[in-house]
């Protein structure tokens, strides 16, 4: 196994943590209590995090709890605490491709150092299909986290919270420096099948760049073949037609030479129709062997063929005759992040014993990161240094407003966060592949309004449902968010609290439904809470099934 395989994934994750920032932080659970209950809390905020979940709850703490049915919330007049939580999310297959590309670098160099033959067709198909597939929209790996400290005295609260999330996705693909050296698709096909090495007739191979030279009758200027399912047993007719279409886009014709393509006529070899058809049959035969040996799955066949055709097309577009090895490859992953610290000043006002309103006025300082990391880079110190040096900071202010109504057996809440759409400066950095400036526009945090209702089924058991009323979009454009959340809490033996929950994204289902659980311990005025969540959908990573999304959090707090 390539020695870069595992470190590369670890480096990607570490880099994401360094570039971490908020995508739609208002949709993330605040604190382990909320996390363990599926992210709810708008209707039952009852600790130091009330300022972030629903500032209207602040003043109800001062008035105390005169309702026996809601004793489970354990309202107190004073409290402070600290917490952290973090998690990850897969979007597509980027993390798999980064591992595979590190291994395929050796395959490509091996192909280039030896004669390219039909025996290593599958290595070539693997390599070029991966280059094509990692560039698909939606392939990304995300990490996120938040944590903070807050205190409250009666109807006033103050705190600090850090929101963090970052992502990596393919930015550019370098098809030139992949260790292959061909002038055009004819030469690729010839070398691949070792079927023709004769020089062209002198009348054609003059070495001149003039269009007067005429190709001999056997010079193949267009790839043509008839599809026969009995011959092409592993290639469907649509795939077959795609091969012909792509190869014909990558073939250099005498007309191209006449139009000054900067190619010496003497460097152009020939390929006959018969040789081309034999080559296609050889592709099919090698695919049969590769599938039987589990070197490639039938499910991946379409991507492999598309990748091979993409390479053939790129040969004509780039100066592949001067291509370098993978050491010079400039394929790049865009590492981007947006993080901010918010310091809210919270004030709540009660109107009678059952209704209150509250607001946060927040000072916010944000940081936008942006850097391109080479897919084949293995200099971790240099990568991390570039990440640490490529950011811009700016200030903003935010406004949250909440309302809460409580009755004997239920409570209703609504909270609007970042209602003024705080905006932070963007960033410009230099692309690794093109050398051009890459502009990350100014980042605006979308406002969100969340409504919630809680029912107290007994003095020790409650259920709460929250739903986001607005659809928000992440700053990187990878996803849209609008969550539906359900949670429950059971207080037993006076000191333990068990929690469970569920949430799903109504805007788009990328990672399936997410289940959560939590545990709380109460000892006098001390509270210790843990919470976690994981998606029901999984994927295979290094031979093991892991959730597409997972989070964990813990907190220590005091209430009197």
C-alpha positions, 0 to 999 in steps of 0.5 A: 500500500502506498505510504501516503495513503493513510497520512493523506486522509489524516492531513485532509481532515487536519487541514479542514479543522484548521480552516473550519468555519460555520456553514449554517451554524444556526442549524447546529445543536447548541450544547450536549443537552440539545444535541442528545435531543436531536437539536431541540431547545427552543421551547425548553431552554433551561440552562446557560445556553438559553441565550443561544437557544431562545433568549426569551427563557432568560427572564423565566429563570428569574421568576422561577418555576411555579408549575409542578408539571415542568419541574423537569426543567429545573429552572434556577436564578443563576448559572454558568457553564462551558461546553464543546461539540464536534462532528463530521459529514461526508458529501460524495466520495472525496475522502475515498478518492484522495486515498486512491489517488495517492496509490494511483500515483505509483500506478501512473508512474509505473505505466510511464516507466514501462511500455504501456501494454494491454496488461495494464489497461485497468490501471490506466482506466482506474487512474483517469476515471478517478481524475474525472470522478473526483471533479464531480459536483458534491464531492466533499468532506466537512468537519464542524464544531462549536463551543463556548462559555456563558453565565446568567444572573436573573434576566441578564446573560453574557457569554462567548461561543465559537462556531467552526466548520470547514470543507475540502473539495476538488478545485482543479484537475491537471490531466497533463502531468499524469506520467503519460506521453502521447501526441494524440489519441492515435498514438495512445491507442497504438502504444496501449495495444502495441499494434503498430510501430511502422513509420509513415510513408516519406511523402507524409512524414516530411517533418513540415507543418504544412497542410499540403501533405496528404495522408496515405489511404490507411491513415485513420482520421476517424474512429469508426466501428460497429457495435456487436454485443457478442464481441463487446460483452462488457461494454454496452452500446451507449458506452461504446458510442461514448468511446467513439465520440470521445476518441474522435474529439481527441484525434489529430487530423491532417486538417488540424496540422494545416491549421497550425497545431504546432505538431510535426507531421513526422511525429504523427503515427498511423493506425489502421481501421483493422488495428483500431477494432482489434484494440477495442476488442482487447479493451473488452477482453481486459475488462472481462478479466479485471471484473472477474479478478475484482480489480474493477466492479461493473458498477464502476465501469461507466466511470472508468470508460468516461475517464478514459474518454476524457483523457483521450479528449484532453490529449488534443487540448494539452501539450501531452508530449511534454507532460510530467510525472505525478510529482509535477501534477497540480490537481488541487483540492480547495480548502475553505472555511468560515469561523466566527466568535460571537459575544452576545449580551442577552436581556429578557422580559417577562409579561406575567408568569407565562409569557416572555420575550428576549433578545441578543445583541451580538458582537461577532468576529469572523475569519474566512480561510481559503487555500488550494492543496495539491492532491499529490502533495505530501509536505504536511508542514508546508500545507498547514503553513499555507492554511494558517497564513491564508485568511482574512478577519472582519467584524459584524453584529448580530441580532436574535429575538425570541418569545416563549409561552408556558402553560401547565402541560406544554410550552411554545417557543419561537426564536429568530437568529441572525435576523440582520444577516451579518456579513463578513469580508471575503478572501482572494488567494492564488490557485495552485494549478492556474496561478490565477486569483481565486475569489471567495466572495463576502460571507453572509450568515442567513437568518433563521426562524425556528418554532418549537412546542414541548409537552410534559407528559409527567413530572419526569418526562417531556417531548419537544418538536422544533422545525426551521421555518426558513431554508438556508444555504451554506457559504460554500454552496454545497448544501441547503438546510432546513431541519425538523427535530424531535427530542425527549428527556426522562429524569429518573432517580433524581440525579440522572437524565436520559435523552433521545432524539431525531432530526432530518434535513427537509431541504435535501436528504444527503446523509439520511435521518440522524438519531441522537442520544444523551446522558445527564448527571445532576449532583447538587448544583453541578451538571455534567452532560454528554450527547451524540448523534449519528446518521442512519446511512453509512458508507465504507471507509477502510473496510468498515461501515461508518455513519455519513454524519456523526457528532459528539459533545460534552458540558460542565455547568452549575446552577443555583 
